[in-house]
Structure formats: structure tokens, C-alpha cells
Amino acid sequence: MFRRIFFVLILWVVTVYYSYKMMKVDPENCTPEEYDYWGLKWGETTARLAGLKIDVDLGDVDPEGHYVFIGNHQSNLDIPVLFEVFKKNRIRFVAKKSLFQIPIYGKALAHSGHICVDRDNRRAAMKSLNEAVEKAKSGISPFIFPEGTRNTNLNELMDFKIGGMIIALKSGLPVVPVVMANTGKIMPKGKLIIDNRPVVRVKALPVIDPSEYTLKDREKFKDDLYAMMNKAYKELLDQG
């Protein structure tokens, strides 16, 4: 009960602590393992403090492979869960600008290589997409939430935005669609008390070869991806 009521407060304390630790890392003079360490440690600690039970099906995904990941988003717990599940894939999240403006945490996000997208400025947004592509080509695996925000309707996915499709197609990397269920039940958007009884379910769908689509096909890619992921998400919900 203590954990359920005070988790949000504990989360902020843990986040500030690991943010300070991350900002002490010099990206230019460290190994990839050292650069990734504090983000992964934050994810592990957060998942443990929340008391999460995670059921994972990675299918044919290489646990150390280099991909573009595309997943649904319904809770602040999605990030630590995904860090736990894909801890060796060197993921970095494509996130909205407002998160990078949060004191301490925002600086740590930028310092650790996560990708800021300014949705209110078309030119800045295109620059961010190109930055994501360059990071993908350098060895980072971008993780994109194409819904654009946390979904409060847990019955189906929200419509996808096109920016994530552009990153995926321009990077040339294999694309891994990921569906996740029940984080929105455990920690709904705007709620301060968690209910960690549901099992978090994560399923990676078959890897997509991006050469099957051209950049001009991005709308079709978006529609195909949505249909595939929404169907798989509803099947995941049926598991409880």
C-alpha cells in the first residue's frame, strides 16, 4: 500500500538522482556501456520500486540488434519498462520538447541522447527528424511513440502521426513494432496512485524490412503499421 500511494513522489526523487548521475558522464570519453548505464539503471530501479510484473515476447528480435522501434504509449511507466525489455538495444526515445524543458530531468534527457521534437515549429521538427535519422545511423536505436502522447483510451490505439514513419524509412534500419498493455491501468495519465496488480504485457511483432516501402509510401506504411499494431494490441488485451 505504501508503494502504491507514494510511488509518484519516490519516482521523482529517483529521477532527479539518476539525472544528476547521467549529467556527470562525458559522452565523448566513455564507452557505449558507460553512456547507457544510468538510463538503464533508472529504468531498472523504477520498475522494481513500482513492483511491476512484466511478461515479454520478443519474437524474432535480436536482443542486441540495431533497429527502429515503434510502440504505443499510455503511461509514464512505459519508459522504464522499455528500458528493461530492450536494455541491450541502445534505445533512445523521440520525445516532445516540453519534456526537455523540465529542470534537471530535461537536461539529462538531452545529455543522454534522447531526441527532442518541437511539434509547434515545422522547421525545427524536420531538423529533429533528421537528427533522429543520424543518431540511428550512428548506432542508436530510436524508439518512437507514433500516437504522439499518452493514450487514455485503453481499448485501442490512437491515430499515428507521420513523423515517426519518416524516421523509420529514412534510417534504413529494420523496424520493430511493439505493443504494450496494462501500464495505463497501473499508472493512468494524471493519477497519483498506482495499482501494480495487472501484468505488463510487451510483445514485439515481426520485424519489418523498410525497403518494402519508399518515403513516398509513408502514408501506406503508417496505415499498415497501425492496422497491424492495433490488432495485436487488442489480442494482448484479451490476455488480461
Residue pairs with C-beta under 8 A, 6 or more apart in sequence:
3 10
3 49
3 50
3 51
3 194
3 196
4 193
4 194
4 195
4 196
5 193
7 49
7 50
7 187
7 193
7 194
8 192
8 193
8 194
10 49
11 46
11 49
11 50
11 76
14 42
14 45
14 46
14 49
15 42
15 46
15 105
16 104
16 105
18 38
18 39
18 41
18 42
18 45
18 108
19 104
19 105
19 107
19 108
20 104
20 108
21 38
21 41
22 38
22 39
22 42
22 108
22 111
22 112
23 107
23 108
23 111
25 34
25 35
25 37
25 38
25 111
25 112
27 35
27 111
27 113
32 90
32 139
35 112
35 113
36 90
38 112
39 83
39 112
40 83
40 87
42 80
42 83
43 79
43 80
43 81
43 82
43 83
43 84
43 87
44 80
44 83
44 84
44 87
46 77
46 80
47 54
47 77
47 80
47 81
47 84
50 77
50 80
50 186
50 187
50 194
50 196
51 196
52 77
52 81
52 186
52 196
52 200
53 196
53 199
53 200
54 81
54 84
54 85
54 199
54 200
54 202
55 199
55 200
55 201
55 202
56 85
56 202
56 203
57 202
57 203
57 204
58 85
58 204
59 203
59 204
59 205
59 206
59 207
60 206
60 207
61 67
61 176
61 204
61 207
63 86
63 88
63 89
64 88
64 89
65 89
65 141
65 174
66 89
66 90
66 139
66 141
66 173
66 174
67 89
67 141
67 173
67 174
67 175
67 176
67 207
68 136
68 141
68 142
68 144
68 167
68 168
68 171
68 173
68 174
68 175
68 176
68 210
69 82
69 86
69 89
69 91
69 141
69 142
69 143
69 144
69 175
69 176
69 178
70 143
70 144
70 145
70 146
70 164
70 168
70 175
70 176
70 177
70 178
70 225
70 229
71 78
71 82
71 143
71 144
71 145
71 177
71 178
71 179
71 180
72 145
72 147
72 151
72 157
72 178
72 179
72 180
72 229
72 233
73 145
73 147
73 149
73 150
73 151
74 150
74 151
74 152
74 154
74 180
74 183
74 184
74 189
75 150
75 183
75 184
75 186
75 187
75 188
75 189
76 150
76 187
76 189
77 183
77 186
77 187
77 194
77 200
78 145
78 150
78 180
78 183
79 93
81 180
81 183
81 200
81 202
82 91
82 143
82 178
82 180
82 202
83 91
85 202
86 141
86 143
89 141
90 139
90 140
90 141
91 140
91 141
91 142
91 143
92 112
92 113
92 114
92 115
92 135
92 140
92 141
92 142
92 143
93 114
93 115
93 142
93 143
93 145
94 114
94 115
94 117
94 128
94 132
94 142
94 143
94 144
94 145
94 164
94 167
95 109
95 114
95 115
95 116
95 117
96 116
96 117
96 119
96 148
96 149
97 116
97 117
97 118
97 119
97 120
99 105
99 106
99 109
99 116
100 106
100 107
100 109
100 110
100 114
100 116
109 116
110 116
113 135
113 140
115 128
115 131
115 132
115 135
115 142
116 128
117 125
117 128
117 129
117 163
118 124
118 125
118 128
119 125
119 148
125 163
129 163
129 166
129 167
129 170
130 170
132 142
132 167
132 171
133 167
133 170
133 171
135 142
136 142
136 167
136 171
136 173
137 171
137 172
141 173
142 167
142 171
144 163
144 164
144 167
144 168
145 164
146 160
146 161
146 163
146 164
146 165
146 222
146 225
146 226
147 157
147 158
147 159
147 160
147 161
148 158
148 161
149 158
150 184
150 189
151 157
151 158
151 184
152 184
152 188
152 189
154 181
154 184
154 185
154 237
155 234
155 237
156 230
156 233
156 234
157 226
157 229
157 230
157 233
159 226
160 222
160 225
160 226
162 218
162 219
162 222
165 218
165 219
165 221
165 222
165 225
166 215
166 218
168 175
168 210
168 221
169 210
169 213
169 214
169 215
169 217
169 218
169 221
170 215
171 210
172 210
172 211
173 210
174 207
174 208
174 209
174 210
175 207
175 208
175 210
175 225
176 204
176 205
176 207
176 208
177 204
177 205
177 208
177 225
177 228
177 229
177 232
178 202
178 203
178 204
178 205
179 202
179 203
179 205
179 229
179 232
179 233
179 236
180 200
180 201
180 202
180 203
180 236
181 200
181 201
181 233
181 236
181 237
181 239
182 198
182 199
182 200
182 201
183 200
185 195
185 198
186 194
186 195
186 196
186 197
186 198
186 200
187 194
198 240
199 240
201 236
201 239
203 232
203 236
205 228
205 229
205 232
208 225
213 220
213 221
